[in-house]
Structures are given as C-alpha cells and as structure tokens.
Amino acid sequence: MELLMAILIGILFTAAVYLILSRSLIKIVIGTGLLSHGAHLLILTMGGLGGASPPVLAEGVTDFADPLPQALILTAIVISFGVTAFMLVMAYRAYAVHKTDDMNQMKGNDEHD
C-alpha cells in the first residue's frame, strides 16, 4: 500500500510542478492545489497506513495509532483552502485588470505563442 501511495504522490508532485511552471494563472492555482494534496498524502503515508489500532487510548488498549499526522493534515487542509481561495481572488483580479491570464502578456513581453 505504501508503494502505491508513493507512486501516487510522485504523480501528484510531477503534475503540480508541470502546472506551476505554465504560463496560465488558473493552471498555476490548480498546480498549487495538487501540490498541497500531494503533501497531505505524503504526511499521511509517513505517519503509517497499516492501522488496525484505534487512534485514541481506550480502556485496556495497549497499541494505538499516532494521531499527530491526522492533526497536521487537518491543519494543512484548512491552510491550503485559505491560500487557494486567496490565489483565486488574486487571479480573478489580475484577469479583470489585464484581460488575460498569460503571465508573459502581464509582464509586458511581446512574444506570443
């Protein structure tokens, strides 16, 4: 299971870097979302996936799962949601001002593809 998650995390990171390096603002926002999802899965996988034991202590339980990765992921999800919302607002404002989402045209470069 960890191997499958490692492959999925690698695919997410690869797609995220590809999208972040593109010229379109909306692709950059989607790329940062994919990057945060990949980071969440990485934290979860490093915390251990094979958990038949409960995440909290109960009466008579000697083996329990570590709740720290889940707490970190919940915090990271909330932060990434806020950052994504902020980036979408900034991309919308940039599009409203410049009438384009191409980064080269926003910089003032004359080259067009």
C-alpha angles and dihedrals in degrees: 000000000000090000091053090049091049090053091048091048090050091051091049093049091047093050091045094052090047092052094044090054092054125101099239119092095215090053089052091052091048089047092054089050091053090047092054091048090051090050091050091052090047092054091046093049094047089052090059130264104210098084120151090149121089120261093231134050116261134177110295097002115132099172119058138163122252108255094195097088091051091049091049092049093049090052092046092050091055092047094047091049090055093046092048092050090049092049092050091052091048091048091050091050092048090050091048092052101039100028090225139074095207110116094211092055091048091054090052098248113152097214114110129186 
